[in-house]
Amino acid sequence: MSETKQLNVGLVGAGVVGGGVVKHLTRNADLIAERLGMRIHLKWVCDKDESRLKALPASTAQLTGDAQQVLQDSDIHVVVELVGGTGFAKTLILDALNRSKVVVTANKALLAHDGEEIFRAAAKNSTNIFYEASVCGGIPIIKSLREGFVANRFPILYGIVNGTCNYILSRMTADDLHFEEALAEAQSHGYAEADPSLDVDGIDSAHKATILASLAHGFWTGFDNAYVEGIRHVSRLDIQIARELGYTIKLLAIVKSDGDSSAVEVRVHPTLIPHQHVLSSVKGVFNGIVVRGDVVGDTMFYGRGAGADATSSAVISDLADAALNLKFGSKQRVPAFVSHRLDARVRTIDDVESRYYLRLTVEDRAGVIAKVSKLLGDADISIASVLQREAPEAKPGQLDAYHDTVPLIMMLHTAKDRIVRDAVAKINQLGVVKAKTVVIRVESFDDATK
């Protein structure tokens, strides 16, 4: 191989993912160079934690605790930001872009909140930012939307994009566990943090949904415009009943546009999906995304969404693109983000239409169904089916929330979200209703991939 140039890289953040990048760049350096026709040279690795730097695999990189040494090195072509967070990381990235350096990042939270400003800075300085690792780890969904599907509009995108939540729901489904039991198990395996809020409350998924929606629809949708709901309220009884009805419950990121794509839904919430749909088989810590293009039709992406190896694979893929840009003298073969929908907007959850699963906790006496049905009828909401089940017995040593009450399950036909929520608020005020009604949306996927 005739080597003409090398890409000089400064990596900031030597934690789990950063360590993985160093490991795999070092181990597969020759293979990568053979495939690219040039070498990726890791010149600097920066982290304030000296113990992280000392634990790095063998590398010829210079080690430092000062990010300015990386930024001020005129030989550095690419700065890799793996610090995380929205404070120092943002300052670092903007500084690098203002120096016309290329940036590679895995920082989904920063892009979801400040992506518009960051992409604008990249364009202003005629440089680029790569962010494949920010969504679904090693799954090449960003590259597919940016390049592979360039001829497509995207009416529908469904994604299981958080491995922690998918693991918890998978374990609840497989072994009839309570949420708290499945969460504790996820924490014991290192799949969930001590404070799991970012994952189980849907925030991490919403970060990713915001990035995907913005890229797919050509305008910055904004994290604050996404509807976010987590999985804490999903019980093992909901899992059991969903199974009886032919559904699996998943935390789903949903991006939909109407016919002319002027209004886009961006939402994350637990969802009943049919057993026969391909996403129902995505289990454990794996991620799965279904993308519908108006030209290509339905495509499915599946793989590990997190972890040092999967995420570092995506980071190195971005470095390869940056290397090829340098090799062929191009600053930006494919822009990081192209704004092309000035008339588009995000549809609020109030106007979203869906089908619904309701689980009410009610007194076991005559007339309850009639009272609930009247309130739904008054709101012009049609009931598809009604089920009543005995609550499952509590496991030894556990309190059961359904003691002295019975669960009443109603499946509703399509209705606007605001109308359903208003009706449920009135239902919860009935004297016979003894706990807050659980509402879970239902997706049929129409003719999506099966």
SVG drawing of the C-alpha trace seen along z (x, -y; Angstrom):
<svg xmlns="http://www.w3.org/2000/svg" viewBox="-75 -31 79 48">
<polyline fill="none" stroke="black" stroke-width="0.4" points="0.0,0.0 1.4,-3.4 0.6,-5.7 0.4,-9.4 -1.1,-11.0 -2.2,-10.3 -5.1,-11.7 -3.9,-13.2 -6.5,-12.7 -6.8,-14.2 -9.2,-12.3 -10.7,-14.0 -12.4,-11.7 -10.8,-8.4 -13.6,-6.7 -15.4,-3.5 -15.9,-4.5 -12.7,-6.5 -10.7,-3.5 -12.5,-1.3 -11.5,-3.7 -7.9,-3.7 -7.9,0.1 -9.5,0.8 -7.5,-1.9 -4.3,-0.4 -5.2,3.2 -6.6,2.8 -4.4,-0.1 -2.9,1.8 -6.3,3.2 -7.8,-0.3 -4.9,-1.8 -5.1,0.9 -8.8,0.3 -8.5,-3.5 -5.2,-3.9 -4.0,-6.1 -3.3,-5.8 -5.3,-7.2 -2.8,-8.4 -3.9,-8.9 -1.6,-11.8 -3.2,-12.9 -5.4,-11.3 -6.7,-13.7 -8.5,-13.1 -8.4,-14.9 -8.4,-11.5 -4.8,-10.2 -5.9,-6.7 -7.8,-6.5 -4.8,-7.5 -2.6,-5.0 -5.2,-2.2 -5.2,-2.8 -4.0,0.0 -0.6,-0.4 -0.5,-3.4 2.0,-5.9 -0.3,-8.8 0.8,-11.7 -1.2,-11.8 -2.5,-15.0 -5.0,-16.3 -5.2,-19.6 -7.6,-19.8 -6.0,-23.0 -2.9,-21.1 -5.0,-19.1 -6.9,-22.1 -3.8,-24.2 -1.9,-21.5 -2.0,-22.7 -1.2,-19.2 -4.5,-17.8 -7.1,-17.3 -9.9,-15.8 -10.9,-16.3 -12.9,-13.4 -15.2,-14.5 -16.1,-11.6 -16.5,-13.6 -20.3,-13.7 -22.6,-16.2 -23.6,-19.6 -21.2,-21.9 -17.5,-21.5 -18.2,-19.2 -20.1,-22.1 -17.2,-24.5 -14.7,-22.0 -16.6,-21.2 -17.3,-24.9 -13.6,-25.7 -12.5,-22.9 -15.0,-23.9 -13.9,-27.6 -10.4,-26.4 -11.7,-24.7 -11.0,-21.3 -13.3,-18.3 -15.2,-17.0 -16.3,-13.4 -18.7,-13.0 -21.0,-10.5 -22.8,-13.1 -26.5,-12.6 -27.6,-14.9 -25.6,-17.8 -26.7,-17.4 -30.4,-17.0 -30.3,-20.3 -27.7,-22.3 -27.3,-20.6 -28.6,-23.5 -26.0,-25.9 -23.2,-23.3 -24.1,-22.4 -24.3,-26.1 -20.7,-26.6 -19.4,-23.7 -20.9,-25.3 -19.6,-28.7 -16.1,-27.4 -16.3,-25.2 -15.6,-22.1 -17.7,-19.1 -19.0,-17.2 -19.6,-13.5 -22.0,-11.9 -22.7,-8.3 -22.0,-7.1 -24.7,-9.4 -27.6,-7.1 -27.7,-3.4 -24.1,-2.6 -22.7,-0.5 -25.8,-0.6 -25.1,-2.8 -28.4,-4.6 -27.0,-8.2 -24.9,-7.3 -27.9,-5.5 -30.2,-8.5 -27.5,-11.0 -26.3,-9.0 -27.8,-5.6 -31.4,-7.0 -30.6,-10.3 -33.4,-9.8 -36.1,-9.2 -38.6,-11.1 -39.3,-9.4 -43.0,-9.1 -42.3,-6.7 -39.4,-5.8 -39.9,-3.5 -37.1,-2.7 -36.2,-0.7 -33.2,-2.9 -32.5,-2.4 -30.9,0.9 -31.6,0.5 -35.3,0.1 -35.5,2.9 -33.6,5.2 -36.0,4.3 -39.2,4.9 -37.7,8.1 -37.0,9.5 -40.5,8.5 -42.0,10.3 -39.8,13.4 -39.9,14.1 -43.0,12.3 -40.9,9.8 -42.0,6.6 -40.4,3.4 -38.3,3.0 -37.0,6.6 -36.0,6.2 -34.4,2.8 -32.3,4.3 -31.2,7.1 -30.2,4.6 -28.2,2.6 -26.5,5.8 -25.4,6.5 -24.2,3.0 -26.9,2.2 -28.5,-0.4 -26.9,-3.2 -27.4,-3.6 -29.7,-6.5 -31.5,-5.1 -33.7,-8.1 -32.1,-9.1 -33.0,-5.7 -36.2,-4.6 -37.8,-8.0 -37.3,-8.0 -34.9,-11.0 -32.1,-9.1 -34.5,-7.8 -35.8,-11.3 -32.3,-12.6 -31.9,-10.0 -35.3,-10.6 -34.7,-14.3 -31.5,-13.7 -33.1,-11.2 -36.2,-13.3 -34.1,-16.4 -31.9,-14.5 -34.7,-12.7 -36.9,-15.8 -34.5,-18.6 -35.3,-20.9 -34.2,-21.1 -37.1,-19.6 -35.7,-20.5 -35.6,-18.3 -38.2,-20.4 -40.7,-19.6 -40.5,-15.9 -43.1,-14.1 -41.4,-11.9 -42.8,-9.2 -40.9,-6.5 -41.6,-2.9 -41.9,-3.2 -45.7,-2.8 -45.6,0.4 -46.6,3.3 -46.2,7.0 -50.0,7.2 -49.8,4.9 -47.2,7.2 -49.4,10.2 -52.6,8.7 -50.7,7.3 -49.5,10.8 -53.1,12.2 -54.2,9.5 -51.4,10.4 -49.0,7.5 -45.6,6.9 -44.8,3.7 -41.7,1.8 -40.4,-1.7 -40.7,-3.1 -39.2,-6.2 -41.7,-7.3 -41.1,-9.8 -44.0,-10.3 -45.0,-12.9 -48.3,-13.6 -48.9,-13.4 -47.0,-16.6 -44.4,-16.3 -45.2,-19.7 -46.0,-18.4 -43.8,-15.8 -44.5,-13.8 -41.5,-13.2 -42.5,-11.1 -41.1,-8.4 -43.4,-6.3 -44.3,-2.7 -46.2,-1.1 -48.1,2.0 -46.8,3.5 -48.2,6.7 -46.4,9.9 -45.9,10.5 -44.0,7.3 -40.2,7.6 -39.6,5.1 -41.3,7.4 -38.4,9.8 -35.8,7.2 -34.9,8.4 -32.4,7.7 -30.0,4.8 -30.3,4.8 -31.7,1.9 -33.9,2.1 -35.1,-0.6 -37.6,-0.4 -37.2,-3.2 -39.8,-3.6 -38.6,-5.5 -41.0,-6.6 -38.6,-5.1 -36.9,-2.2 -39.9,-1.0 -39.3,0.5 -35.8,1.3 -34.8,2.8 -31.6,2.0 -30.6,4.2 -27.7,4.4 -26.0,3.4 -26.9,-0.2 -24.3,-0.9 -21.1,0.3 -17.4,-0.3 -17.0,1.9 -20.2,1.0 -19.9,-2.7 -16.1,-2.8 -16.9,-1.0 -19.1,-4.0 -16.5,-6.5 -13.8,-4.9 -16.2,-4.7 -16.6,-8.5 -12.8,-8.9 -12.6,-6.8 -14.9,-9.3 -12.9,-12.2 -9.7,-10.5 -11.2,-10.0 -12.2,-13.6 -8.6,-14.6 -7.2,-12.1 -9.2,-13.5 -9.0,-17.1 -12.7,-17.6 -13.7,-19.4 -17.2,-18.1 -18.3,-15.3 -21.6,-14.9 -22.7,-17.8 -23.4,-17.0 -26.9,-18.4 -28.8,-20.0 -31.7,-22.3 -34.2,-22.1 -37.7,-22.3 -38.4,-25.9 -42.2,-25.3 -42.1,-22.2 -43.1,-22.0 -43.5,-19.5 -47.0,-18.3 -47.8,-18.4 -48.9,-15.3 -52.4,-16.9 -53.0,-16.4 -51.4,-13.0 -53.9,-10.2 -53.5,-6.7 -55.2,-3.7 -55.0,-3.1 -54.8,-0.5 -56.4,-1.6 -55.9,0.3 -58.2,-0.9 -58.1,0.3 -61.7,0.3 -64.1,1.7 -65.5,5.1 -69.2,4.2 -71.9,3.7 -72.2,0.5 -68.5,-0.3 -68.1,0.4 -71.2,-1.6 -69.9,-4.7 -66.5,-4.5 -68.1,-3.9 -70.4,-6.9 -67.5,-9.2 -65.7,-7.8 -68.9,-8.0 -69.4,-11.6 -65.9,-12.3 -66.9,-10.5 -64.2,-7.8 -65.1,-4.4 -64.3,-1.3 -62.9,1.7 -63.0,4.2 -63.4,4.6 -61.6,7.2 -61.7,7.9 -59.1,10.1 -58.4,11.1 -55.2,9.4 -52.2,11.7 -51.3,12.8 -48.4,11.0 -45.1,12.9 -44.1,13.8 -43.0,10.8 -44.4,8.3 -47.4,6.0 -49.8,6.2 -51.3,2.9 -54.5,4.6 -55.6,5.9 -59.4,5.6 -59.8,4.2 -59.9,5.6 -58.2,4.5 -60.5,3.3 -58.9,3.2 -60.3,1.3 -58.9,1.1 -59.9,-2.1 -60.2,-2.9 -58.2,-5.7 -58.7,-9.1 -56.7,-12.3 -54.4,-12.1 -55.7,-15.3 -59.3,-14.0 -58.3,-10.6 -56.2,-12.3 -59.1,-14.6 -61.5,-11.7 -59.1,-9.6 -58.7,-12.6 -62.5,-12.5 -62.5,-8.7 -59.8,-9.0 -62.2,-11.2 -64.9,-8.5 -65.3,-7.1 -65.1,-3.6 -61.6,-4.1 -59.0,-3.5 -55.7,-4.2 -54.5,-6.4 -55.4,-4.8 -52.6,-3.4 -52.6,-4.6 -50.4,-2.9 -50.6,-3.8 -51.0,-1.1 -49.2,-0.9 -50.5,1.3 -47.7,0.3 -50.1,0.5 -48.1,2.2 -44.7,1.8 -42.1,4.5 -43.4,7.8"/>
</svg>
